[in-house]
Amino acid sequence: MFNSLGAVLNPKNSKAKYPEARVIVLDDNFNTFQHVANCLLTIIPNMREKRAWDLTLKVDKTGSAEVWRGNLEQAELYHEQLFSKGLTMAPIEKT
């Protein structure tokens, strides 16, 4: 006899991983440090001012910085919001 409830509750079957992604800001020649930091502060949840400035400096020095990592749906939202504010964005990287 097949126990369908057991199949549903089996941890091996219920641990399907949700896709995750990285949101990456790229360096450009037209956004100011203040604008980039302000965008990060207003769009990325739980972003602190010091972290926003550290990421902004990293973008300037290295050409890019990962500003958020998490589930794909949220990554797409933050990517679109940052892009709509004029930031130069790398394509979303799935992890």
C-alpha positions in Angstrom: 0.0 0.0 0.0 1.4 3.4 -1.0 1.4 6.1 1.7 1.1 9.4 -0.2 1.2 11.4 3.0 4.6 9.9 3.8 5.9 10.9 0.4 4.8 14.5 0.9 6.3 14.8 4.4 9.6 13.1 3.5 12.3 15.8 4.0 14.1 14.6 0.9 11.0 15.5 -1.1 10.2 18.8 0.6 13.6 20.5 0.6 13.4 21.8 -3.0 15.8 24.7 -3.0 14.5 28.0 -4.2 16.8 29.7 -6.8 19.1 32.3 -5.4 20.8 35.2 -7.2 23.3 38.0 -6.8 22.6 41.7 -7.4 25.7 43.4 -8.7 26.3 47.1 -9.3 28.8 48.1 -11.9 31.1 51.2 -12.1 30.2 53.9 -14.6 31.3 57.5 -15.3 28.0 59.3 -14.6 26.6 58.3 -11.2 27.9 60.1 -8.2 29.1 58.4 -5.0 26.2 60.0 -3.1 23.6 58.8 -5.6 24.8 55.2 -5.6 25.0 55.1 -1.8 21.5 56.7 -1.5 20.1 54.1 -3.9 21.5 51.3 -1.9 20.2 52.7 1.4 16.7 53.2 0.1 16.3 50.0 -2.0 18.3 47.2 -0.3 16.6 46.1 3.0 18.6 46.5 6.2 21.4 48.4 4.4 23.4 50.6 6.8 25.0 53.8 5.8 28.5 52.6 6.3 27.9 49.4 4.3 26.3 51.5 1.5 29.4 53.7 1.3 31.8 50.7 1.6 30.0 49.1 -1.4 30.0 52.3 -3.3 33.8 52.6 -2.9 34.2 49.0 -3.9 32.3 49.6 -7.1 34.6 52.6 -7.9 37.8 50.7 -7.0 37.1 47.2 -8.4 34.5 47.9 -11.1 31.7 46.1 -9.3 30.2 45.0 -6.0 27.6 42.5 -4.9 25.0 44.5 -3.1 22.5 41.8 -2.3 22.2 38.0 -2.4 19.1 36.0 -1.8 16.1 34.5 -3.5 15.7 35.1 -7.2 12.4 36.9 -7.0 13.6 39.5 -4.6 16.9 39.8 -6.5 14.9 40.7 -9.7 13.0 43.3 -7.8 16.0 45.0 -6.3 17.9 44.8 -9.6 15.0 46.5 -11.4 14.6 49.2 -8.8 18.4 50.0 -8.8 18.4 50.1 -12.6 15.4 52.4 -12.7 17.3 54.8 -10.5 20.0 55.0 -13.2 22.6 52.6 -11.7 24.6 50.5 -14.1 23.8 46.9 -13.3 25.3 43.5 -14.2 22.9 40.9 -15.3 21.4 39.0 -12.3 23.7 36.1 -11.4 22.0 32.9 -10.3 23.8 31.0 -7.6 
